[in-house]
Amino acid sequence: MAIAQAAPASWLYRWRRPLEAVALPAAALLAAILIFGVFCALAGANPLAVYGSIYKAAFGSWSAWQNTLIRASPLMLTALCTALPARLGLVIIGNEGALVIGGLAAVVAGLQLGTALPAPLTQIAMAIAAIVAGGLWIALAGALRHYRGVNETISSLLLNYIAIALMNHLVEGPMRDVAFVTKPSSAELDPSLLIGNLPGSRIHYGLLYGLIACVIAYVLIQRTTFGFAARTAGGNIRAARIAGLPVGKLTLAVCFLGGSAAGLAGMIEVAAVQKRLNASLVSNYGYAGILVAFVSRHNPLATVLVAILLGGILASGGILQRSHDLPDATVLVFQGIVFLCVLFSDSLYGRLPWFREKPAT
Amino acid sequence: MATEALGWWGVPLGILAGTLRGSAPFLFVSLGECLTEKSGKINLGLEGTLLMGAMSAYGVSYLTQDIVGSFWAPWLGVLAAGFGGMVLGVIHGWLAQQPRVNDVAVGIAMIIFGSGLAFFLGKPFIQPQASQLITFNLGAWSSNPAVQSALKVSPLFLMGVAIAPLLHWFFRATRWGLYIRAVGDSPQAAMAMGISTFKVRMFSIVAGSFLAGIGGACLSLYFPGVWTERISSGQGLMAVALVIFARWNPLQCLWASLLFGGAQAIGPAFQSVGIDSYYYLFNAAPYILTLVIMVITCSPQRTLIGAPGALGKEE
């Protein structure tokens, strides 16, 4: 009886946790948009016109939606590279490197197999090569963390630079296609190996890969014993050890899964957009993926939404330059502001009066 | 290339020259990071601070060179770089000390924000030529032009070399040094002493960012002496690893910076004698070196000797 009285039946009260989890990031996003507007005004552009342009370029038409979704699909996958290890308490930022290594492995597999096998089989082989390569790349950072105590944030970031150097070395040297003069590149993938588009659109099937990967990641983390073990270890590693959880294996497995998602993003980029391996593969999808992961609070389903939102912002980079005379780095500034606002909103959980539990009277 | 006359001697000479030139940014950023981490907070955002410093230094030097002349303009640039760094430092220092905010995540956000801001404001300065800092020609005794150009030393580098022992003395022998170490090792004890952890950490982060901003000025006003968007290429983050390697000791930061500056020069040095087929792999040498050093020096069992006690711990 006393318990029933202590819990008021107000719907607001009952739903305060989920409401808080939606309202705070949304408020942070709104604050970021306002701060960005002030920034644009200082830079001499009309903030309302800039907002209008971003909306039009990102979500204003079917064509804009297609541009947005094309950019969102690698973002969903690279975000998982940060989001999954984060559930284990690791801050991995090697997304860009895993993407590059995945793209590299996919191109190597695609060029080696060529047209010897049926195209779908070769595509699967390319995807597996990318998944394994990207996975091992990030698992390396996880292994260094677990066995040597090396800070995984710094090691995974260093691995980015090493991956990019490796790719540059290969496309300038051993893998270079001398017939292609625009920039140092590998040979082109056979047209039969490219990922096609969804019927009636310019959106490639990579979007489906991203959506499926996010759903699998969500089920894995939230609905399986494996995910429960990983979250336990992330919450309190000492308790997890005492409970007998294999923390080392969990670390390696989760890092592998995260890296394999980013590796798959690399495969999609080479097989759907770039068609050959060159420096264009390094296009900041990795770093933007870190932002997506943090804004979605490492929840794989929220990742889908945030990736679409950020995909839209990335798609509007060109129009800001053309019609408002703002440098292309404007998009990067906006991303930075969003990131900072979202981090600040983290400190407000449980502190705002509307979401607070009723004080005991 | 002038080094051709020296044949294979060009390689060690090139590495020596590269060490003298390339270690200055490492030195400033690592000293700044050392100061910050001594207070118990990590600032990964120094990569963004470095870019912001490089851009402000170059921009201010370019804009003021007609007013104050080409000798003083770069020095104004150096000051601007420090202040640009401080602005980012204030944001980091305030946000990273909010409850339940992870300082590593703030650092990543500051990398994106700082580099974005630097590219945004620095767009007009990519083409024009700004006045560069003067250099001391320590190689004037030699008639060989390669030796002469190799031994051009920047006053900023010498300043960095002087700051390292000063900072060491500051930590060991001054009241403020003790405050910073107390806050970094045991915030509770510091609070019991009546020290404000917030103020001390804020001071350490802002002062560290000032140094890192000057590190950026080394890049754009000394070597390579231009402003481009790829100018820092992860040096700010390598400096964070360097501080771990140096065991949070400013004097060892100096030696470690020289080592990293040298590693960075391997690729160009080999290229200058005609070996360029592994150019990109040699250029990855500093990253691989950092990783190898971290693997050797870290341990999963014990905390590192010299590590501030509160580093990386939630309050």
Chai-1 contact restraints between the chains, C-beta under 6 A:
chainA,res_idxA,chainB,res_idxB,connection_type,confidence,min_distance_angstrom,max_distance_angstrom,comment,restraint_id
A,V91,B,V104,contact,1.0,0.0,6.0,A-B,restraint_1
A,R148,B,V295,contact,1.0,0.0,6.0,A-B,restraint_2
A,R148,B,C298,contact,1.0,0.0,6.0,A-B,restraint_3
A,G149,B,C298,contact,1.0,0.0,6.0,A-B,restraint_4
A,G149,B,S299,contact,1.0,0.0,6.0,A-B,restraint_5
A,G149,B,P300,contact,1.0,0.0,6.0,A-B,restraint_6
A,V150,B,M294,contact,1.0,0.0,6.0,A-B,restraint_7
A,V150,B,V295,contact,1.0,0.0,6.0,A-B,restraint_8
A,V150,B,C298,contact,1.0,0.0,6.0,A-B,restraint_9
A,T153,B,V104,contact,1.0,0.0,6.0,A-B,restraint_10
A,I154,B,V240,contact,1.0,0.0,6.0,A-B,restraint_11
A,I154,B,A241,contact,1.0,0.0,6.0,A-B,restraint_12
A,L157,B,L237,contact,1.0,0.0,6.0,A-B,restraint_13
A,L158,B,Y287,contact,1.0,0.0,6.0,A-B,restraint_14
A,L158,B,T290,contact,1.0,0.0,6.0,A-B,restraint_15
A,L158,B,L291,contact,1.0,0.0,6.0,A-B,restraint_16
A,Y161,B,G234,contact,1.0,0.0,6.0,A-B,restraint_17
A,Y161,B,Y287,contact,1.0,0.0,6.0,A-B,restraint_18
A,I162,B,A284,contact,1.0,0.0,6.0,A-B,restraint_19
A,I162,B,Y287,contact,1.0,0.0,6.0,A-B,restraint_20
A,A165,B,Y280,contact,1.0,0.0,6.0,A-B,restraint_21
A,A165,B,N283,contact,1.0,0.0,6.0,A-B,restraint_22
A,A165,B,A284,contact,1.0,0.0,6.0,A-B,restraint_23
A,N168,B,Y280,contact,1.0,0.0,6.0,A-B,restraint_24
A,H169,B,Y280,contact,1.0,0.0,6.0,A-B,restraint_25
A,H169,B,L281,contact,1.0,0.0,6.0,A-B,restraint_26
A,I290,B,I108,contact,1.0,0.0,6.0,A-B,restraint_27
A,P327,B,F120,contact,1.0,0.0,6.0,A-B,restraint_28
A,P327,B,K123,contact,1.0,0.0,6.0,A-B,restraint_29
A,A329,B,G116,contact,1.0,0.0,6.0,A-B,restraint_30
A,A329,B,F119,contact,1.0,0.0,6.0,A-B,restraint_31
A,A329,B,F120,contact,1.0,0.0,6.0,A-B,restraint_32
A,L332,B,G116,contact,1.0,0.0,6.0,A-B,restraint_33
A,V333,B,G116,contact,1.0,0.0,6.0,A-B,restraint_34
A,V333,B,L117,contact,1.0,0.0,6.0,A-B,restraint_35
A,V333,B,F120,contact,1.0,0.0,6.0,A-B,restraint_36
A,Q335,B,I112,contact,1.0,0.0,6.0,A-B,restraint_37
A,G336,B,I112,contact,1.0,0.0,6.0,A-B,restraint_38
A,G336,B,F113,contact,1.0,0.0,6.0,A-B,restraint_39
A,G336,B,G116,contact,1.0,0.0,6.0,A-B,restraint_40
A,F339,B,A109,contact,1.0,0.0,6.0,A-B,restraint_41
A,F339,B,I112,contact,1.0,0.0,6.0,A-B,restraint_42
A,L340,B,A109,contact,1.0,0.0,6.0,A-B,restraint_43
A,L343,B,V101,contact,1.0,0.0,6.0,A-B,restraint_44
A,L343,B,A105,contact,1.0,0.0,6.0,A-B,restraint_45
A,L343,B,V106,contact,1.0,0.0,6.0,A-B,restraint_46
A,L343,B,A109,contact,1.0,0.0,6.0,A-B,restraint_47
A,D346,B,R100,contact,1.0,0.0,6.0,A-B,restraint_48
A,D346,B,V101,contact,1.0,0.0,6.0,A-B,restraint_49
A,S347,B,Q98,contact,1.0,0.0,6.0,A-B,restraint_50
A,S347,B,P99,contact,1.0,0.0,6.0,A-B,restraint_51
A,S347,B,R100,contact,1.0,0.0,6.0,A-B,restraint_52
A,S347,B,V101,contact,1.0,0.0,6.0,A-B,restraint_53
